[in-house]
Amino acid sequence: MSLSALRASPPRIIIAGAGMSGLCLAIQLKRAGIETFQVFEKSSDVGGTWLDNHYPNSGCDIPSHLYSFSFDRRHDWSQKYARQPEILRYFQSSADKFEIRPFIQFETSIEEAIFDESTKVWTVTTSDGQSHEADVFVSAVGQLNRPKVPQIDGADEFQGTSWHSACWRDDLDLSGKDVAVIGNGASAIQFLPGLAEQAKSVTLFQRSPNWIHPLKNYHYPAWAKWAFRWLPLAQRLHRGWIFLLSEARFVAFANGENFANREYRRWLTRRMNKVATKEIKSDVIPDYPPGCKRILLSSDYIETLNRENVRLISAPLEKFDATGVVAEGESIPVDAAIFATGFQTTGFLQPMRIVGRNGVSLEEAYQPCPKTLLGMMTAGFPNLFMLYGPNTNLGHNSIIFMVECQVNYLLNCLNAKAKHQAQLVEPKPEAVEEYDHQLQEKLDATIWAGDCASWYKNAQGSIVNNWWGTATAFWRRTRKVNMAQMNFEE
């Protein structure tokens, strides 16, 4: 992209978060020769969710050669689906390679950002009590950064230990312990098999079953790593092939009643029935189409449920008592309780307080549902951008690809602002309304609109997290800025 106007007149940019999205923007700014930015990160290192989620066997369900920056491809991934330590090291190495750390203030979170209409700048207040001014404010906190812990009666009375999987207790040895796992999402699928081998007993409480696809996590042989290093075209072709296969999967998600989804459902049902014992078959096979909730990858989760020391309970956990948990009137003694209950995904940018024109907060503007332009910009909030914001999540492909598209769009917006010699850029309200209308219309036809509970939806049942189509379709929409959708203000 040509960013000559932006380089000639670079704005002061504040970025919230040094996870994958924040790093992507910071690196691309620096590569473009723009160093008038500062990143605030609440943790002690880069990596975001991959720094926080270090529970046993934590990993990504997108192949590593695709779940990585296009401008920083790595040739020596150890396996198809890397585990958390390797993914975290990758993001740390990217920060070091592009010398981004000097621009990051660690262990400092952003508490609020307020737009001043008289000065046309954002005043950003951080957790250390300092106030900072920025011409452009970018949220890169993502959708999966605030653990969700349900309120359960008696939790204060429980004498054992409890924690969320995103805050894993490495200091505790669960060998020979009785453990309750509340929730059966992506984290539980990954840590449960190892936990079952270690603990005396595991009681798993599931709200609803998940479709489980075999993981097939092969290790890359030495010859492949050699080829990826010395024959760059081989790596690009491998990455491109993974991307195309991932895009093809969307055919089954476009509609829950289409042929591809029905056939995929039959295949998954046969596979899951084959490995599940008759005692648990009725509890582990979902009654909704695959993709309505995110499909989970595992080659040993259902097998783990067959173990004698593992008990699956589909009834709600009623309450805690001093010695354990209570379900269906039965008191079950446990030494520890692990919440695998996901994240607060629909309260975008929280707990930051963002205030735009006329004193309107972003939380108020997003009631009952967020309305944005491409999930990145909101009318009434000039020079505010979001990365991995509303309706930019995927159920079939790499979110890093999506974020790179968003960063490209963001930089082009700022370059257009500089060309117009304008201080502010924001989407026109009518452009936002038109985009949201089209978005909701398309989402209503997808698998995610089906009758299942998922983190893709808010309390009203609206799909607020997912993009409606393929990653390629998003790339097409973000390649260039549609100037007719923008207001520029000097």
Buried (B, 14 or more C-beta within 10 A) or exposed (E): EEBEBBEEEBBBBBBBBBBBBBBBBBBBBBEBEBEBBBBBBBBEBBBBBBBBBBBBBBBBBBBBBBBBBEEBBBBEBEBBBBBBEBBBBBBBEBBEEBEBBEBBBBEBBBBBBBBEEEEBBBBBBBEEEEEBEBBBBBBBBBBBBBBBBEEBEBBEEBEBBBBBBBEBBEEEEBEEBBBBBBBBBBBBBBBBBBBBEBBEBBBBBBBBBBBBBEBEBEEBEEEBBEBBEEEEEBBBEBBEEBBEEBBEBBBBBBBBEBEBBBEBBEEBBEBBEEBBEEEBBEBBBBEBBBBBBBBBBBBBBBBBBEBEEBBBBBEBBBBBBEBBBBBEEEBBBBBBBBBBBBBBBBBBBBEBBBBBEEEBBBBEBBEEBBBBBBBBBBBBBBBBBBBBBBBBBBBBBBBBBBBBBBBBBBBBBBBBBBBBEBBBBBBBEEBBBEBBEEBBEBBEEBBBBBEBEBBBBBEEEBBBBBBBBBBBBBBEBBEEBEEEBBBBEE
